[in-house]
């Protein structure tokens, strides 16, 4: 299991980063765009990440489609100097149900992301590495979650450009 401080620091910095702009995609620190993925760099402390917004979102409650208001829905892979591994995180634009998980399906392989407030992460650096490899090999990623109000959400992300974006983010934070 990854140390909680590593995860908590990432959550705070990612939340701070997305809060500084309307969405990460319009932030002034974007350094590259690779099809459906963008690359951002923050200098103090140094972090580099690839990020994408979903191509499709479906919200249901009791099996019926519902219209819900959500904040930014973003899938991230974050890199820091001195660490070659990327940290996978997801914000669904709402507080997740307490104790729930987010299911991440990439090409039929499902990973579990653990939730805390509006954020979700994998359970370890090893899981992050498996997810990053699957993202680079896949065509789409589907994240299924449940809000604190009982709404089921299904967000589909294109993986077009993810390999180039993550390679760029890792390179910019190498060393």
GROMACS elastic network, one bead per residue, 0.5 to 0.9 nm:
[ bonds ]
;  ai    aj funct       b0    kb
    1     4     6  0.85293   500
    1   123     6  0.58485   500
    1   125     6  0.75867   500
    1   126     6  0.87619   500
    2     5     6  0.84890   500
    2     6     6  0.70532   500
    2     7     6  0.73950   500
    2   123     6  0.66925   500
    2   125     6  0.62928   500
    3     6     6  0.55315   500
    3     7     6  0.68638   500
    3     8     6  0.88842   500
    3   124     6  0.85159   500
    4     7     6  0.51651   500
    4     8     6  0.59432   500
    4     9     6  0.84386   500
    5     9     6  0.58359   500
    5    10     6  0.83636   500
    6     9     6  0.53974   500
    6    10     6  0.63495   500
    6    11     6  0.87785   500
    7    10     6  0.51620   500
    7    11     6  0.62046   500
    7    12     6  0.87418   500
    7    87     6  0.85607   500
    7   121     6  0.77685   500
    8    11     6  0.50113   500
    8    12     6  0.62076   500
    8    13     6  0.85792   500
    9    12     6  0.52156   500
    9    13     6  0.61258   500
    9    14     6  0.84545   500
   10    13     6  0.51580   500
   10    14     6  0.58652   500
   10    15     6  0.82671   500
   10    78     6  0.81498   500
   10    87     6  0.84021   500
   10    89     6  0.87465   500
   11    14     6  0.52039   500
   11    15     6  0.58844   500
   11    16     6  0.83306   500
   11    89     6  0.83438   500
   11   119     6  0.71322   500
   11   120     6  0.89062   500
   12    15     6  0.51178   500
   12    16     6  0.59552   500
   12    17     6  0.84475   500
   13    17     6  0.59494   500
   13    18     6  0.85802   500
   13    45     6  0.89632   500
   13    47     6  0.88556   500
   14    18     6  0.61261   500
   14    19     6  0.83505   500
   14    76     6  0.88448   500
   14    78     6  0.88694   500
   15    18     6  0.52986   500
   15    19     6  0.59439   500
   15    20     6  0.86397   500
   15   119     6  0.88149   500
   16    19     6  0.50562   500
   16    20     6  0.62918   500
   17    20     6  0.54103   500
   17    21     6  0.72832   500
   17    23     6  0.87822   500
   17    24     6  0.71059   500
   17    27     6  0.83578   500
   17    42     6  0.83741   500
   18    21     6  0.57556   500
   18    22     6  0.71437   500
   18    23     6  0.56494   500
   18    24     6  0.52410   500
   18    25     6  0.89772   500
   18    27     6  0.80529   500
   18    72     6  0.82527   500
   19    22     6  0.69675   500
   19    23     6  0.74745   500
   19    24     6  0.83734   500
   20    23     6  0.80516   500
   20    24     6  0.83135   500
   20    27     6  0.75108   500
   21    24     6  0.62586   500
   21    25     6  0.83994   500
   21    26     6  0.65608   500
   21    27     6  0.52860   500
   21    28     6  0.82158   500
   22    25     6  0.82764   500
   22    26     6  0.67553   500
   22    27     6  0.75291   500
   22    72     6  0.83622   500
   23    26     6  0.57147   500
   23    27     6  0.66941   500
   23    72     6  0.64755   500
   23    74     6  0.88248   500
   24    27     6  0.51469   500
   24    28     6  0.87060   500
   24    29     6  0.87823   500
   24    30     6  0.81519   500
   24    38     6  0.87612   500
   24    40     6  0.81243   500
   24    51     6  0.76906   500
   24    52     6  0.87430   500
   24    72     6  0.86928   500
   24    74     6  0.83773   500
   25    28     6  0.86055   500
   25    30     6  0.72206   500
   25    37     6  0.89499   500
   25    38     6  0.68505   500
   25    39     6  0.87456   500
   25    40     6  0.85854   500
   25    51     6  0.78502   500
   25    52     6  0.78706   500
   25    53     6  0.84158   500
   26    29     6  0.85103   500
   26    30     6  0.76319   500
   27    30     6  0.62181   500
   27    40     6  0.82547   500
   28    31     6  0.85452   500
   28    40     6  0.86594   500
   29    39     6  0.85813   500
   29    40     6  0.55315   500
   29    41     6  0.58925   500
   29    42     6  0.68182   500
   30    33     6  0.77318   500
   30    38     6  0.69177   500
   30    39     6  0.57089   500
   30    41     6  0.66936   500
   31    38     6  0.77877   500
   31    39     6  0.57100   500
   31    40     6  0.55060   500
   31    41     6  0.68482   500
   32    37     6  0.86610   500
   32    38     6  0.57595   500
   32    39     6  0.50208   500
   32    40     6  0.71577   500
   32   165     6  0.75180   500
   32   168     6  0.80356   500
   32   169     6  0.89835   500
   33    36     6  0.75581   500
   33    37     6  0.60031   500
   33    39     6  0.61393   500
   33   161     6  0.83674   500
   33   165     6  0.72067   500
   34    37     6  0.51694   500
   34    38     6  0.58712   500
   34    39     6  0.79055   500
   34   160     6  0.78304   500
   34   162     6  0.71589   500
   34   163     6  0.87403   500
   34   164     6  0.64484   500
   34   165     6  0.57637   500
   35    38     6  0.77651   500
   35   159     6  0.88724   500
   35   160     6  0.60253   500
   35   162     6  0.81192   500
   35   165     6  0.88344   500
   36    51     6  0.86657   500
   36    52     6  0.62975   500
   36    53     6  0.79413   500
   36    55     6  0.89641   500
   36   157     6  0.85684   500
   36   158     6  0.64990   500
   36   159     6  0.69479   500
   36   160     6  0.56618   500
   36   161     6  0.58775   500
   36   162     6  0.74257   500
   37    50     6  0.63528   500
   37    51     6  0.55530   500
   37    53     6  0.80239   500
   37   158     6  0.84641   500
   37   159     6  0.76584   500
   37   160     6  0.73435   500
   37   161     6  0.57948   500
   37   162     6  0.58161   500
   37   164     6  0.86416   500
   37   165     6  0.61692   500
   37   166     6  0.87277   500
   38    49     6  0.81562   500
   38    50     6  0.55172   500
   38    51     6  0.54592   500
   38    52     6  0.65119   500
   38   161     6  0.85991   500
   38   162     6  0.85222   500
   38   165     6  0.63240   500
   39    48     6  0.71654   500
   39    49     6  0.55754   500
   39    51     6  0.65019   500
   39   165     6  0.58725   500
   39   166     6  0.76469   500
   39   168     6  0.72293   500
   39   169     6  0.60663   500
   40    47     6  0.82535   500
   40    48     6  0.56456   500
   40    49     6  0.54115   500
   40    50     6  0.65591   500
   40    51     6  0.79828   500
   40   169     6  0.73476   500
   41    46     6  0.71922   500
   41    47     6  0.57765   500
   41    49     6  0.66115   500
   41   169     6  0.76691   500
   41   172     6  0.77420   500
   41   173     6  0.82962   500
   42    45     6  0.68371   500
   42    46     6  0.53523   500
   42    47     6  0.51937   500
   42    48     6  0.63415   500
   42    49     6  0.88041   500
   43    47     6  0.65849   500
   43    48     6  0.86199   500
   44    47     6  0.78593   500
   45    80     6  0.87779   500
   46    79     6  0.88601   500
   46    80     6  0.64509   500
   46    81     6  0.69551   500
   46   173     6  0.72563   500
   47    78     6  0.68426   500
   47    79     6  0.58262   500
   47    81     6  0.72677   500
   47   169     6  0.86491   500
   47   172     6  0.87491   500
   47   173     6  0.65819   500
   48    77     6  0.85077   500
   48    78     6  0.57446   500
   48    79     6  0.51518   500
   48    80     6  0.64376   500
   48    81     6  0.87168   500
   48   168     6  0.87452   500
   48   169     6  0.51192   500
   48   170     6  0.69767   500
   48   171     6  0.88419   500
   48   172     6  0.66644   500
   48   173     6  0.59002   500
   49    76     6  0.65977   500
   49    77     6  0.54430   500
   49    79     6  0.58922   500
   49    80     6  0.87088   500
   49    86     6  0.83174   500
   49    87     6  0.89825   500
   49   165     6  0.82127   500
   49   166     6  0.71508   500
   49   168     6  0.87057   500
   49   169     6  0.52931   500
   49   170     6  0.77544   500
   49   173     6  0.89642   500
   50    75     6  0.83107   500
   50    76     6  0.57449   500
   50    77     6  0.53502   500
   50    78     6  0.65921   500
   50    79     6  0.87223   500
   50   162     6  0.75672   500
   50   165     6  0.56126   500
   50   166     6  0.55314   500
   50   167     6  0.89068   500
   50   168     6  0.82569   500
   50   169     6  0.61663   500
   50   170     6  0.89949   500
   51    74     6  0.66011   500
   51    75     6  0.55652   500
   51    77     6  0.65958   500
   51    78     6  0.85398   500
   51   162     6  0.85641   500
   51   165     6  0.82617   500
   51   166     6  0.88176   500
   52    73     6  0.85811   500
   52    74     6  0.57050   500
   52    75     6  0.54989   500
   52    76     6  0.68702   500
   52   157     6  0.71959   500
   52   158     6  0.80722   500
   52   159     6  0.85963   500
   52   162     6  0.86337   500
   53    56     6  0.89737   500
   53    72     6  0.80703   500
   53    73     6  0.59959   500
   53    75     6  0.65559   500
   53   155     6  0.89585   500
   53   156     6  0.87392   500
   53   157     6  0.65875   500
   53   158     6  0.84852   500
   54    57     6  0.67642   500
   54    73     6  0.69301   500
   54    74     6  0.70402   500
   54    75     6  0.80468   500
   54   142     6  0.88964   500
   54   155     6  0.58611   500
   54   156     6  0.52645   500
   54   158     6  0.69898   500
   55   155     6  0.76344   500
   55   156     6  0.58100   500
   55   157     6  0.54856   500
   55   158     6  0.64834   500
   56   154     6  0.81251   500
   56   155     6  0.58082   500
   56   156     6  0.51703   500
   56   157     6  0.71783   500
   57   153     6  0.71080   500
   57   154     6  0.56829   500
   57   156     6  0.63787   500
   58    65     6  0.72937   500
   58    66     6  0.83194   500
   58    67     6  0.89362   500
   58   152     6  0.82194   500
   58   153     6  0.57576   500
   58   154     6  0.51333   500
   58   155     6  0.65058   500
   58   156     6  0.87194   500
   59    64     6  0.83268   500
   59    65     6  0.57579   500
   59    66     6  0.56469   500
   59    67     6  0.68025   500
   59    68     6  0.70970   500
   59   151     6  0.65895   500
   59   152     6  0.57497   500
   59   154     6  0.65095   500
   59   155     6  0.86987   500
   60    63     6  0.57680   500
   60    64     6  0.51288   500
   60    66     6  0.52412   500
   60    67     6  0.81760   500
   60   150     6  0.89228   500
   60   151     6  0.57438   500
   60   152     6  0.51808   500
   60   153     6  0.64885   500
   60   154     6  0.86013   500
   61    64     6  0.53593   500
   61    65     6  0.65450   500
   61    66     6  0.64929   500
   61   150     6  0.67035   500
   61   152     6  0.60791   500
   61   153     6  0.88801   500
   62    65     6  0.85346   500
   62   150     6  0.85222   500
   62   151     6  0.80696   500
   62   152     6  0.85830   500
   63   152     6  0.87418   500
   66   151     6  0.83374   500
   68   151     6  0.85160   500
   69    93     6  0.84390   500
   69    94     6  0.85158   500
   70    73     6  0.76198   500
   70    92     6  0.75535   500
   70    94     6  0.58631   500
   71    91     6  0.88030   500
   71    92     6  0.74097   500
   71    94     6  0.64277   500
   72    91     6  0.72073   500
   72    92     6  0.68854   500
   72    94     6  0.85570   500
   73    90     6  0.75944   500
   73    91     6  0.55230   500
   73    93     6  0.50754   500
   73    94     6  0.86936   500
   73   155     6  0.82267   500
   74    89     6  0.84318   500
   74    90     6  0.57815   500
   74    91     6  0.54346   500
   74    92     6  0.67499   500
   74    93     6  0.80722   500
   74   157     6  0.89741   500
   75    88     6  0.76272   500
   75    89     6  0.61095   500
   75    91     6  0.67183   500
   75    92     6  0.85939   500
   75   157     6  0.79812   500
   76    87     6  0.78295   500
   76    88     6  0.57343   500
   76    89     6  0.51604   500
   76    90     6  0.60427   500
   76    91     6  0.84796   500
   77    86     6  0.55414   500
   77    87     6  0.52210   500
   77    89     6  0.63725   500
   77    90     6  0.88069   500
   77   128     6  0.87694   500
   77   132     6  0.78735   500
   77   166     6  0.71945   500
   77   169     6  0.86074   500
   78    85     6  0.84711   500
   78    86     6  0.52051   500
   78    87     6  0.50044   500
   78    88     6  0.66045   500
   78    89     6  0.79685   500
   78   166     6  0.85178   500
   78   169     6  0.76622   500
   78   170     6  0.82265   500
   79    82     6  0.89458   500
   79    83     6  0.69165   500
   79    84     6  0.71110   500
   79    85     6  0.66350   500
   79    87     6  0.65386   500
   79   166     6  0.87512   500
   79   169     6  0.66816   500
   79   170     6  0.57947   500
   79   172     6  0.87100   500
   79   173     6  0.62740   500
   79   174     6  0.83470   500
   80    83     6  0.57237   500
   80    84     6  0.77125   500
   80    85     6  0.82995   500
   80    86     6  0.79173   500
   80   170     6  0.79040   500
   80   173     6  0.55636   500
   80   174     6  0.74899   500
   80   175     6  0.88443   500
   81    84     6  0.78015   500
   81   170     6  0.86424   500
   81   172     6  0.86087   500
   81   174     6  0.53149   500
   81   175     6  0.53254   500
   82   173     6  0.78250   500
   82   174     6  0.64275   500
   82   175     6  0.52932   500
   83    86     6  0.77927   500
   83   170     6  0.88222   500
   83   173     6  0.83382   500
   83   174     6  0.73792   500
   83   175     6  0.80069   500
   84   170     6  0.68079   500
   84   173     6  0.85328   500
   84   174     6  0.70183   500
   84   175     6  0.88808   500
   85   125     6  0.70321   500
   85   126     6  0.87796   500
   85   128     6  0.74224   500
   85   129     6  0.65066   500
   85   132     6  0.88274   500
   85   170     6  0.81386   500
   86   125     6  0.79706   500
   86   128     6  0.65414   500
   86   129     6  0.69873   500
   86   132     6  0.72511   500
   86   166     6  0.82357   500
   86   170     6  0.75134   500
   87   121     6  0.78642   500
   87   122     6  0.80165   500
   87   124     6  0.88318   500
   87   125     6  0.70984   500
   87   128     6  0.57565   500
   87   129     6  0.81607   500
   87   132     6  0.85784   500
   88   113     6  0.88370   500
   88   120     6  0.85326   500
   88   121     6  0.59940   500
   88   122     6  0.65174   500
   88   127     6  0.88964   500
   88   128     6  0.57829   500
   88   129     6  0.87712   500
   88   131     6  0.75468   500
   88   132     6  0.75824   500
   89   113     6  0.79840   500
   89   119     6  0.69830   500
   89   120     6  0.55694   500
   89   122     6  0.72132   500
   90   102     6  0.88522   500
   90   113     6  0.83542   500
   90   118     6  0.83769   500
   90   119     6  0.57495   500
   90   120     6  0.51806   500
   90   121     6  0.66477   500
   90   143     6  0.87239   500
   91    94     6  0.76949   500
   91    95     6  0.88786   500
   91   118     6  0.56257   500
   91   120     6  0.64318   500
   92    95     6  0.76917   500
   92    96     6  0.77896   500
   92   118     6  0.63248   500
   92   119     6  0.70888   500
   92   120     6  0.83855   500
   92   143     6  0.89287   500
   92   145     6  0.80431   500
   92   147     6  0.87732   500
   92   153     6  0.83519   500
   92   155     6  0.83962   500
   93    96     6  0.89521   500
   93   118     6  0.64859   500
   93   119     6  0.86561   500
   94   117     6  0.79118   500
   94   118     6  0.53871   500
   94   119     6  0.87011   500
   94   147     6  0.66105   500
   94   148     6  0.81308   500
   95    98     6  0.83973   500
   95   115     6  0.88817   500
   95   116     6  0.79537   500
   95   119     6  0.77384   500
   95   146     6  0.88308   500
   95   147     6  0.59072   500
   95   148     6  0.60061   500
   95   149     6  0.87117   500
   96    99     6  0.83233   500
   96   100     6  0.68976   500
   96   101     6  0.83049   500
   96   102     6  0.86575   500
   96   115     6  0.65785   500
   96   116     6  0.71585   500
   96   117     6  0.58212   500
   96   118     6  0.57244   500
   96   119     6  0.76680   500
   96   120     6  0.85443   500
   96   145     6  0.72930   500
   96   146     6  0.58857   500
   96   148     6  0.52380   500
   96   149     6  0.84946   500
   96   150     6  0.89945   500
   97   100     6  0.54565   500
   97   101     6  0.83815   500
   97   115     6  0.81279   500
   97   116     6  0.87982   500
   97   117     6  0.80795   500
   97   145     6  0.84663   500
   97   146     6  0.58411   500
   97   149     6  0.72750   500
   97   150     6  0.73045   500
   98   101     6  0.88366   500
   98   115     6  0.75807   500
   98   116     6  0.74806   500
   98   117     6  0.77445   500
   98   147     6  0.85175   500
   98   148     6  0.67340   500
   99   114     6  0.79346   500
   99   115     6  0.68743   500
   99   116     6  0.79760   500
  100   113     6  0.89930   500
  100   114     6  0.70231   500
  100   115     6  0.62833   500
  100   116     6  0.87800   500
  100   145     6  0.78337   500
  100   146     6  0.71949   500
  100   147     6  0.87390   500
  101   112     6  0.62552   500
  101   113     6  0.55581   500
  101   115     6  0.57670   500
  101   120     6  0.77112   500
  101   144     6  0.87556   500
  101   145     6  0.67837   500
  101   146     6  0.80546   500
  102   111     6  0.83219   500
  102   112     6  0.58419   500
  102   114     6  0.64588   500
  102   115     6  0.70684   500
  102   120     6  0.69403   500
  102   121     6  0.86351   500
  102   143     6  0.64460   500
  102   144     6  0.56500   500
  102   146     6  0.76223   500
  103   110     6  0.64204   500
  103   111     6  0.58915   500
  103   113     6  0.63653   500
  103   142     6  0.78944   500
  103   143     6  0.55481   500
  103   144     6  0.51631   500
  103   145     6  0.65933   500
  104   109     6  0.80968   500
  104   110     6  0.54280   500
  104   111     6  0.50128   500
  104   112     6  0.61668   500
  104   113     6  0.71242   500
  104   131     6  0.88487   500
  104   141     6  0.66863   500
  104   142     6  0.57053   500
  104   144     6  0.66599   500
  105   108     6  0.58553   500
  105   109     6  0.54979   500
  105   111     6  0.64023   500
  105   112     6  0.88921   500
  105   140     6  0.84050   500
  105   141     6  0.56653   500
  105   142     6  0.51036   500
  105   143     6  0.64286   500
  105   144     6  0.82848   500
  106   109     6  0.53268   500
  106   110     6  0.64479   500
  106   111     6  0.82176   500
  106   131     6  0.83231   500
  106   134     6  0.64419   500
  106   135     6  0.67808   500
  106   137     6  0.88173   500
  106   138     6  0.61663   500
  106   139     6  0.77565   500
  106   140     6  0.62409   500
  106   142     6  0.66249   500
  106   143     6  0.89656   500
  107   110     6  0.82923   500
  107   134     6  0.79357   500
  107   135     6  0.89634   500
  107   137     6  0.86537   500
  107   138     6  0.59663   500
  107   139     6  0.72841   500
  107   140     6  0.71348   500
  107   141     6  0.74558   500
  109   134     6  0.82079   500
  111   122     6  0.78241   500
  111   127     6  0.80623   500
  111   130     6  0.89830   500
  111   131     6  0.74101   500
  112   121     6  0.82214   500
  112   122     6  0.63599   500
  112   123     6  0.77865   500
  113   120     6  0.54344   500
  113   123     6  0.67717   500
  114   119     6  0.82593   500
  114   120     6  0.51171   500
  114   121     6  0.53048   500
  114   122     6  0.60654   500
  114   123     6  0.67537   500
  115   118     6  0.72784   500
  115   119     6  0.56619   500
  115   121     6  0.66520   500
  115   122     6  0.89972   500
  116   119     6  0.54221   500
  116   120     6  0.62273   500
  116   121     6  0.86188   500
  117   120     6  0.81008   500
  121   124     6  0.85382   500
  121   128     6  0.85765   500
  122   125     6  0.78051   500
  122   126     6  0.89616   500
  122   127     6  0.61097   500
  122   128     6  0.61615   500
  122   131     6  0.85579   500
  123   126     6  0.82690   500
  123   127     6  0.64353   500
  123   128     6  0.78820   500
  124   127     6  0.51673   500
  124   128     6  0.62988   500
  124   129     6  0.87603   500
  125   129     6  0.62450   500
  125   130     6  0.87347   500
  126   129     6  0.51522   500
  126   130     6  0.64279   500
  126   131     6  0.87242   500
  127   130     6  0.50605   500
  127   131     6  0.61161   500
  127   132     6  0.85563   500
  128   131     6  0.50849   500
  128   132     6  0.60718   500
  128   133     6  0.85806   500
  129   132     6  0.51625   500
  129   133     6  0.62072   500
  129   134     6  0.86240   500
  130   133     6  0.51963   500
  130   134     6  0.62135   500
  130   135     6  0.86306   500
  131   134     6  0.50035   500
  131   135     6  0.60207   500
  131   136     6  0.85976   500
  132   136     6  0.62167   500
  132   137     6  0.86467   500
  132   163     6  0.89063   500
  132   166     6  0.85549   500
  133   136     6  0.52269   500
  133   137     6  0.63045   500
  133   138     6  0.85915   500
  134   137     6  0.50584   500
  134   138     6  0.58132   500
  135   138     6  0.51468   500
  135   139     6  0.76976   500
  135   140     6  0.77246   500
  135   141     6  0.72686   500
  135   159     6  0.66505   500
  135   162     6  0.70750   500
  135   163     6  0.77500   500
  136   139     6  0.82763   500
  136   159     6  0.73804   500
  136   161     6  0.86935   500
  136   162     6  0.61498   500
  136   163     6  0.50270   500
  136   164     6  0.88233   500
  136   166     6  0.85333   500
  137   159     6  0.86633   500
  137   163     6  0.82573   500
  138   141     6  0.74910   500
  138   158     6  0.89639   500
  138   159     6  0.65206   500
  138   160     6  0.87409   500
  139   157     6  0.87499   500
  139   158     6  0.63494   500
  139   159     6  0.51069   500
  139   160     6  0.66836   500
  140   156     6  0.67568   500
  140   157     6  0.55190   500
  140   159     6  0.50471   500
  140   160     6  0.79377   500
  141   155     6  0.81483   500
  141   156     6  0.57448   500
  141   157     6  0.50994   500
  141   158     6  0.65981   500
  141   159     6  0.69380   500
  142   154     6  0.66496   500
  142   155     6  0.55837   500
  142   157     6  0.62853   500
  142   158     6  0.89601   500
  143   153     6  0.78521   500
  143   154     6  0.56229   500
  143   155     6  0.52095   500
  143   156     6  0.65235   500
  143   157     6  0.81804   500
  144   152     6  0.71707   500
  144   153     6  0.55355   500
  144   155     6  0.65412   500
  144   156     6  0.88719   500
  145   151     6  0.82839   500
  145   152     6  0.57595   500
  145   153     6  0.52621   500
  145   154     6  0.66689   500
  145   155     6  0.87125   500
  146   149     6  0.79452   500
  146   150     6  0.59010   500
  146   151     6  0.55230   500
  146   153     6  0.61146   500
  147   150     6  0.51839   500
  147   151     6  0.52092   500
  147   152     6  0.65608   500
  147   153     6  0.77182   500
  148   151     6  0.74935   500
  158   161     6  0.84597   500
  158   162     6  0.84091   500
  159   162     6  0.52004   500
  159   163     6  0.80965   500
  160   163     6  0.80345   500
  161   164     6  0.55374   500
  161   165     6  0.61530   500
  161   166     6  0.86598   500
  162   165     6  0.50602   500
  162   166     6  0.59664   500
  162   167     6  0.83707   500
  163   166     6  0.53261   500
  163   167     6  0.60050   500
  163   168     6  0.84593   500
  164   167     6  0.51764   500
  164   168     6  0.60583   500
  164   169     6  0.86281   500
  165   168     6  0.51040   500
  165   169     6  0.61650   500
  165   170     6  0.86113   500
  166   169     6  0.50075   500
  166   170     6  0.60235   500
  166   171     6  0.84197   500
  167   170     6  0.51780   500
  167   171     6  0.60667   500
  167   172     6  0.86287   500
  168   171     6  0.50962   500
  168   172     6  0.61640   500
  168   173     6  0.87747   500
  169   172     6  0.52207   500
  169   173     6  0.64583   500
  169   174     6  0.86653   500
  170   173     6  0.53397   500
  170   174     6  0.59822   500
  171   174     6  0.51155   500
  171   175     6  0.86725   500
  172   175     6  0.87409   500
